[in-house]
Amino acid sequence: MFSKSFPFGINEKLENNICLLASKIWSP
């Protein structure tokens, strides 16, 4: 998933939100 592109590890919820947002943008 996109989380692999976000090696933050600071906030999993934040990463999940970004992934979800990206998924909605690229695949509505």
NUBAPA-896628 format. One line per field, with one value per atom (N, C-alpha, C, O): residue number from 1; atom name; residue in one letter; z, y, x. Coordinates in nm, 3 decimals. Example, Ala and Ser with C-alpha at 12.3 -4.5 7.8 and 13.67 -1.06 7.14 Angstrom:
num <- [1  1  1  1  2  2  2  2]
atome <- [N  CA  C  O  N  CA  C  O]
residu <- [A  A  A  A  S  S  S  S]
w <- [0.780  0.780  0.780  0.846  0.708  0.714  0.787  0.804]
v <- [-0.569  -0.450  -0.330  -0.332  -0.225  -0.106  0.003  0.114]
u <- [1.319  1.230  1.320  1.424  1.285  1.367  1.290  1.341]
END
This chain:
num <- [1  1  1  1  2  2  2  2  3  3  3  3  4  4  4  4  5  5  5  5  6  6  6  6  7  7  7  7  8  8  8  8  9  9  9  9  10  10  10  10  11  11  11  11  12  12  12  12  13  13  13  13  14  14  14  14  15  15  15  15  16  16  16  16  17  17  17  17  18  18  18  18  19  19  19  19  20  20  20  20  21  21  21  21  22  22  22  22  23  23  23  23  24  24  24  24  25  25  25  25  26  26  26  26  27  27  27  27  28  28  28  28]
atome <- [N  CA  C  O  N  CA  C  O  N  CA  C  O  N  CA  C  O  N  CA  C  O  N  CA  C  O  N  CA  C  O  N  CA  C  O  N  CA  C  O  N  CA  C  O  N  CA  C  O  N  CA  C  O  N  CA  C  O  N  CA  C  O  N  CA  C  O  N  CA  C  O  N  CA  C  O  N  CA  C  O  N  CA  C  O  N  CA  C  O  N  CA  C  O  N  CA  C  O  N  CA  C  O  N  CA  C  O  N  CA  C  O  N  CA  C  O  N  CA  C  O  N  CA  C  O]
residu <- [M  M  M  M  F  F  F  F  S  S  S  S  K  K  K  K  S  S  S  S  F  F  F  F  P  P  P  P  F  F  F  F  G  G  G  G  I  I  I  I  N  N  N  N  E  E  E  E  K  K  K  K  L  L  L  L  E  E  E  E  N  N  N  N  N  N  N  N  I  I  I  I  C  C  C  C  L  L  L  L  L  L  L  L  A  A  A  A  S  S  S  S  K  K  K  K  I  I  I  I  W  W  W  W  S  S  S  S  P  P  P  P]
w <- [0.000  0.000  0.000  -0.009  0.011  0.008  0.134  0.133  0.243  0.369  0.350  0.423  0.251  0.225  0.178  0.195  0.117  0.067  0.177  0.160  0.291  0.402  0.524  0.615  0.525  0.637  0.757  0.819  0.790  0.903  1.034  1.114  1.053  1.177  1.296  1.410  1.268  1.377  1.422  1.541  1.326  1.359  1.254  1.140  1.294  1.198  1.149  1.033  1.239  1.199  1.089  0.993  1.105  1.005  0.872  0.768  0.876  0.753  0.689  0.567  0.772  0.719  0.653  0.547  0.715  0.657  0.522  0.426  0.515  0.389  0.283  0.168  0.322  0.229  0.181  0.062  0.274  0.239  0.144  0.044  0.174  0.090  -0.050  -0.151  -0.055  -0.183  -0.261  -0.382  -0.192  -0.258  -0.318  -0.428  -0.244  -0.294  -0.414  -0.507  -0.412  -0.523  -0.648  -0.757  -0.631  -0.748  -0.787  -0.903  -0.690  -0.719  -0.641  -0.537  -0.692  -0.624  -0.614  -0.560]
v <- [-0.120  0.000  0.126  0.118  0.241  0.367  0.386  0.459  0.319  0.333  0.302  0.354  0.217  0.183  0.307  0.317  0.402  0.522  0.627  0.730  0.599  0.695  0.633  0.586  0.632  0.572  0.664  0.677  0.729  0.821  0.744  0.762  0.655  0.578  0.665  0.619  0.793  0.885  0.858  0.843  0.853  0.833  0.743  0.785  0.619  0.524  0.574  0.556  0.637  0.689  0.793  0.796  0.877  0.981  0.916  0.956  0.817  0.748  0.683  0.688  0.623  0.558  0.661  0.635  0.780  0.885  0.928  0.948  0.942  0.982  0.875  0.907  0.750  0.639  0.639  0.621  0.660  0.660  0.774  0.757  0.891  1.008  0.983  1.010  0.930  0.901  0.800  0.814  0.699  0.597  0.659  0.623  0.753  0.817  0.905  0.916  0.967  1.056  0.975  1.008  0.867  0.788  0.684  0.644  0.641  0.540  0.570  0.510  0.662  0.705  0.593  0.614]
u <- [0.083  0.000  0.088  0.210  0.022  0.095  0.180  0.279  0.138  0.212  0.360  0.444  0.391  0.531  0.607  0.729  0.534  0.598  0.610  0.675  0.545  0.549  0.616  0.548  0.750  0.824  0.831  0.937  0.720  0.719  0.728  0.819  0.627  0.624  0.586  0.586  0.554  0.518  0.375  0.347  0.285  0.144  0.081  0.058  0.052  -0.006  -0.141  -0.177  -0.217  -0.349  -0.331  -0.407  -0.230  -0.203  -0.169  -0.222  -0.081  -0.043  -0.164  -0.181  -0.250  -0.370  -0.460  -0.518  -0.471  -0.554  -0.498  -0.573  -0.367  -0.303  -0.328  -0.361  -0.312  -0.334  -0.478  -0.505  -0.570  -0.712  -0.741  -0.811  -0.687  -0.708  -0.652  -0.718  -0.529  -0.466  -0.549  -0.567  -0.600  -0.681  -0.806  -0.848  -0.866  -0.988  -0.956  -1.036  -0.838  -0.799  -0.771  -0.817  -0.693  -0.654  -0.758  -0.766  -0.840  -0.941  -1.069  -1.094  -1.148  -1.271  -1.374  -1.483]
END
